[in-house]
Amino acid sequence: MGKTSRRDHLPERAEVEARAAVLLEALPFIQQFAGATVVVKYGGAAMTKPELKASFARDIALLKLVGLNPVVVHGGGPDISKYSERLGLDVNFVDGLRVTDEPTMELVKMVLIGKINKEIVAQLHVAGIEAVGLSGDDGRLIEARKATSDSGDLGFVGDVARINPDILSDLGRFVPVVASVGVDAQGQSYNINADTVAGALAKALGARRVIFLTDVEGVYEDFDDKSTLIGRCSLVDIEAMLEAGDVDKGMIPKLSAVCDALKGGVEAAQIVDGRVPHSVIMELFTEEGLGTMVTRA
């Protein structure tokens, strides 16, 4: 058997130096966020493609292993729509929110809590960290109230009335994975927009950052012109966009959640393209970032 040198299996020096540069760029951000809570709203394409699911799980694992406290919040709109169509249930949206009658609410709970939540937990276990799945019923984590709309009755669609964060604080080494289902005082379940839950959780937990994964690059000055991506803006800018109606309907709940989180004391909210592998760590641990950062100032 011929002998081989360790050097035969090493990458080129330039590649090694590039890898080292990436780690060195990340170091001050890792130090800055050590011990901080970061809420990540997981959704869109990142939840549907196997390679992006694995990428996301590794990002969350890295955050946990370098000393951050990530909390994952998820919805599951595409899966809910898919199973609704299979079962012959109507799929309707008002102001970007799914109209949820009683049969649809039962389906929402089965899909979000019974299927998607456990799949995410399993992905995180594969990535090397321990996670636990929760919904609003667990420890009364998400207390809900019925949502209202000038456009019509939304059924069992809820708003966040109150977050009880104690259960998350007691989880220690586990990464919480929270399905966006809340419950009222009478035990009625409500379908709550996952962006709304992420913003409310970030506020209640005193999170440093809240990150929203989506299927666009970020926030645009003109949503019909993708060259107008905004790298950084303020809460005042987002409020002005919402008031003027210069926002795509699907982005309204997300930007409203951004405003809620920042007004509640969160340092910054980041809207990131979840179609890009490792978008979470690229946004948190690099100087340039990836999407749109919104700050209070």
C-alpha positions in Angstrom: 0.0 0.0 0.0 1.5 3.3 -1.0 1.9 6.0 1.5 0.0 9.3 1.2 0.8 12.6 2.7 -1.8 14.5 4.8 -0.9 17.4 2.5 -2.4 15.4 -0.5 -5.8 15.8 1.1 -5.6 19.5 2.1 -7.4 22.2 0.1 -5.4 24.9 -1.6 -4.0 27.6 0.6 -6.2 30.3 -0.9 -9.3 28.3 0.0 -8.1 27.8 3.6 -7.4 31.5 3.9 -10.9 32.3 2.6 -12.4 30.0 5.1 -10.4 31.6 7.9 -11.5 35.1 6.7 -15.2 34.0 7.0 -14.6 32.8 10.6 -12.8 35.9 11.6 -15.5 38.1 10.1 -18.1 36.2 12.2 -16.1 36.4 15.4 -17.1 39.9 16.6 -20.8 39.2 15.8 -20.6 35.9 17.8 -19.2 37.8 20.7 -21.8 40.6 20.3 -24.7 38.2 20.4 -23.4 35.7 23.0 -26.2 34.9 25.4 -28.8 36.9 23.4 -32.2 35.6 22.4 -32.9 35.6 18.7 -36.3 34.7 17.4 -36.4 33.3 13.9 -39.7 33.0 11.9 -39.3 30.0 9.6 -41.4 29.9 6.5 -41.6 30.0 2.7 -39.4 28.0 0.4 -37.0 27.3 3.3 -39.6 24.9 4.6 -40.3 23.1 1.4 -36.9 22.2 -0.2 -34.9 19.4 1.5 -31.5 21.2 1.0 -32.9 24.4 2.5 -34.5 22.6 5.4 -31.1 21.1 6.2 -29.3 24.4 5.8 -31.8 26.1 8.1 -31.4 23.4 10.8 -27.6 23.8 10.6 -27.9 27.6 11.0 -30.0 27.2 14.1 -27.6 24.6 15.5 -24.7 26.9 15.0 -26.4 29.8 16.8 -27.1 27.5 19.7 -23.6 26.0 19.9 -21.8 29.4 19.8 -23.9 30.7 22.7 -27.0 32.3 21.4 -30.6 31.3 22.4 -32.6 30.8 19.2 -36.3 30.4 19.2 -38.0 29.1 16.1 -41.5 30.1 15.1 -43.3 28.6 12.2 -46.5 28.5 10.2 -47.2 26.2 7.3 -49.4 27.9 4.8 -48.5 25.8 1.7 -49.1 22.5 3.5 -52.4 23.7 5.0 -53.5 24.8 1.5 -52.4 21.5 0.0 -54.3 19.4 2.5 -57.3 21.7 2.4 -57.6 21.1 -1.3 -57.3 17.4 -0.9 -60.1 17.4 1.6 -62.3 19.7 -0.4 -62.1 22.6 2.0 -62.3 26.2 0.8 -59.1 28.2 0.7 -59.7 32.0 1.1 -57.6 34.9 2.3 -58.6 38.3 3.5 -55.9 41.0 4.0 -53.2 38.3 3.7 -54.8 36.1 6.5 -56.4 32.7 5.9 -60.1 32.6 6.6 -60.4 29.7 9.1 -63.7 27.9 9.7 -64.1 25.1 12.2 -63.0 22.2 9.8 -60.0 24.3 8.6 -59.0 25.0 12.2 -58.9 21.3 13.0 -56.7 20.8 9.9 -54.5 23.7 10.9 -53.8 22.0 14.2 -53.1 18.7 12.7 -50.8 20.1 10.0 -48.9 22.7 12.1 -48.6 20.8 15.4 -48.8 17.2 14.4 -46.7 17.3 11.2 -44.6 20.4 10.5 -43.6 21.1 14.1 -42.3 17.6 14.6 -40.5 17.6 11.3 -38.6 20.8 12.3 -37.7 19.3 15.7 -36.4 16.2 13.9 -34.3 18.3 11.5 -32.7 20.1 14.4 -31.9 16.8 16.1 -30.2 15.6 12.9 -28.2 18.9 13.0 -26.9 18.0 16.4 -28.9 20.0 18.9 -31.9 19.2 21.1 -35.2 20.8 20.4 -38.8 20.6 21.7 -42.0 21.4 19.9 -44.6 23.6 21.4 -47.9 25.4 20.5 -50.0 28.0 22.2 -51.7 25.4 24.4 -48.5 24.4 26.1 -48.1 26.3 29.3 -50.6 28.8 27.9 -47.7 30.0 25.9 -49.8 32.0 23.4 -53.1 33.4 24.7 -55.3 34.4 21.8 -58.3 36.5 21.0 -60.5 36.5 17.9 -59.2 38.7 15.1 -61.5 41.2 13.4 -61.3 42.7 9.9 -63.2 45.4 8.1 -63.1 43.1 5.1 -65.3 40.4 6.7 -65.3 37.6 9.3 -62.1 35.6 9.4 -63.5 32.7 11.5 -61.0 31.2 14.0 -58.2 33.6 13.1 -56.7 35.1 16.2 -54.5 37.9 17.4 -52.0 37.5 20.2 -53.6 38.6 23.5 -50.6 37.7 25.7 -47.4 35.7 25.6 -46.4 33.7 28.7 -42.7 33.2 28.1 -41.9 31.3 31.4 -42.1 27.9 29.7 -39.5 28.9 27.2 -37.1 30.3 29.9 -37.3 26.9 31.6 -36.2 24.9 28.6 -32.5 25.4 29.1 -30.5 23.5 26.6 -33.5 22.9 24.3 -34.3 25.0 21.2 -38.0 25.9 21.3 -39.9 25.3 18.1 -43.3 27.1 18.3 -46.3 26.5 16.1 -48.4 29.5 15.5 -51.6 28.3 17.1 -53.0 30.1 20.1 -55.8 29.4 22.6 -58.3 31.6 24.5 -59.6 31.3 28.0 -62.3 28.9 27.0 -59.9 26.5 25.3 -60.8 27.5 21.7 -57.9 27.3 19.4 -57.1 30.1 16.9 -54.9 30.2 13.8 -52.5 33.1 14.2 -50.2 34.4 11.5 -46.7 33.1 12.3 -45.1 36.6 11.6 -47.4 38.0 14.3 -46.4 35.3 16.8 -42.7 35.8 16.1 -42.9 39.6 16.7 -44.9 39.1 19.9 -42.6 36.4 21.2 -39.5 38.5 20.4 -41.0 41.4 22.4 -42.1 39.2 25.4 -38.7 37.4 25.5 -36.7 40.6 25.3 -35.0 39.3 22.2 -32.1 41.2 20.7 -33.1 40.3 17.1 -36.1 38.9 15.3 -35.5 37.4 11.8 -38.2 36.8 9.3 -37.4 34.3 6.5 -39.4 35.0 3.3 -39.4 34.3 -0.4 -38.1 37.7 -1.5 -34.8 39.4 -0.9 -36.2 41.9 1.6 -38.1 45.1 1.6 -38.2 47.2 -1.6 -38.9 50.9 -2.1 -41.0 49.8 -5.0 -42.2 46.2 -4.7 -42.6 46.0 -8.5 -38.9 46.9 -9.0 -36.5 44.4 -7.5 -33.6 46.8 -8.0 -34.9 49.0 -5.1 -34.0 46.6 -2.3 -33.5 48.4 1.0 -30.5 47.3 3.0 -31.3 49.2 6.1 -34.2 51.4 7.3 -35.9 52.6 10.4 -39.2 51.8 12.2 -40.5 55.2 11.0 -39.8 54.3 7.4 -41.7 51.0 7.7 -44.7 52.7 9.4 -44.8 55.3 6.6 -44.8 52.5 4.0 -47.7 50.7 5.7 -49.7 53.9 6.1 -49.2 54.9 2.5 -50.2 51.4 1.3 -46.8 50.9 -0.5 -46.6 47.3 0.6 -47.5 44.0 -1.1 -50.5 42.4 0.7 -48.5 39.3 1.7 -45.9 41.6 3.4 -48.4 43.5 5.6 -48.5 41.0 8.5 -44.7 40.7 8.4 -44.0 44.4 8.5 -46.7 44.9 11.1 -44.9 42.3 13.2 -41.6 44.1 12.7 -43.2 47.3 14.0 -44.7 45.5 17.0 -41.4 43.9 17.9 -39.3 47.1 17.6 -41.9 49.1 19.6 -41.6 46.4 22.3 -37.9 46.9 22.7 -36.3 44.5 20.2 -33.1 46.0 18.9 -33.6 45.2 15.2 -35.7 43.1 12.9 -34.3 41.5 9.8 -36.2 40.3 6.7 -34.1 37.7 4.8 -34.4 35.6 1.7 -35.0 32.1 2.9 -34.3 30.7 -0.6 -30.6 31.4 0.0 -28.8 28.6 1.9 -27.5 29.6 5.3 -29.3 33.0 5.1 -29.7 33.2 8.9 -26.0 33.1 9.7 -25.2 35.3 6.7 -27.5 38.0 8.0 -26.4 37.8 11.6 -22.6 37.1 11.3 -21.5 39.2 8.3 -20.9 42.9 7.9 -23.0 43.3 4.8 -25.8 41.0 5.8 -28.2 39.6 3.2 -31.7 41.3 3.4 -33.3 44.3 5.0 -32.5 45.4 8.6 -35.0 47.5 10.3 -33.9 49.4 13.5 -35.8 51.5 16.0 -33.8 54.7 15.4 
